[in-house]
Amino acid sequence: MSKLGLPPVPVQTRVPSTLRRGPRNAEQMFPGSSRKSRFGNLFGKMPWLTKICFLWLILVVLAAALADLIPGLADPNYQGFVFGDGKTNEGPTASHWLGTDNVSRDILARLIYGARVSLIFAFSLVAVGIVVGGTLGSIAGYFRGLLETFLMALVDTWLSFPALIGLVFITTMLGMRNLVVLVLVGAVFVWPSYTRIARATALSVSGQAFVTAARAIGTSRKRILVREIFPNVLPALLAYSLVGLPVLIILESTLSFLGLGVEIPTASWGGMINQARQDLLINIWPAVWPAATLFMTVYSFNNLADWVRAQAAARSAAI
């Protein structure tokens, strides 16, 4: 009894159910593990050939990004025969794993640095396409009217010009050959295709119930565009980018093969093939290695894109 003559208040000792039971699974204990398990599940579903392609792409991207940090990697532009310490058209050795070219430059080093050029070119144009083309296409598909008519007429006109011929013409006229110029010129021909895809997706999304509900509660058109339309357009653009990346890599290699890519002696796969074709009767390996690397990279992107498309189709059918 208390001093006031009241019975003591019982103390609540019951433990909340969420604490008593504890986490139900590893995902609740370690939230970050769910992403790892999800990635593991996706990787486990891949066919063995797609797994090889995926690992190859990871290897190429990491090698290109970390080329300056790879221990023992030779200078890709070092011409050993000039200083009397290198052999031209040498086969694989302990110091040059893939041999040397006609001016005794290390082929492996040039392949890795050439991958950097191709990937920077391709990913930069994809980024430009998503930002510029995705924005314009989303605006056209949502606002409609004269703006859509004008943008689509411009896109159709722009797509009527062959991109490769346009790139060859512009780079020849400019007379400047570096990666920045290639990206800027390539961006001129990339954005229209992204605009068309974004516009078609935005047309479909703008008729969905959640967009209608956002309009009904008075949400501004700008906010609907940013918060509702573009986030739903982005997956379509990313799927298209996965297919477009190998095309852009081939485009850069073609320009380099024609002598319109990056300036010599900067390494690029197309440039390596072009320089090696002069000595095919003497040594075919300086041409085989970059050609094989280009083929493997392009095929891997295409194979991975096919698998992603099949997974997306299966998920849509299940829904």
Secondary structure, DSSP 8 states (H G I E B T S, - for coil): --TTS-----------HHHHH--SSHHHH-THHHHHHHHHHHHHHS-HHHHHHHHHHHHHHHHHHTGGGSTT---TT--GGGGTS--TT----SS-TT-B-TT--BHHHHHHHHHHHHHHHHHHHHHHIIIIIHHHHHHHHHH-HHHHHHHHHHHHHHHTS-HHHHHHHHHHHH---SHHHHHHHHHHHHHHHHHHHHHHHHHHHTTSHHHHHHHHTT--HHHHIIIIIHHHHHHHHHHHHHHHHHHHHHHHHHHHHTT-SS-TTS--HHHHHHHHGGGTTT-SHHHHHHHHHHHHHHHHHHHHHHHHHHHHHHHHHH-
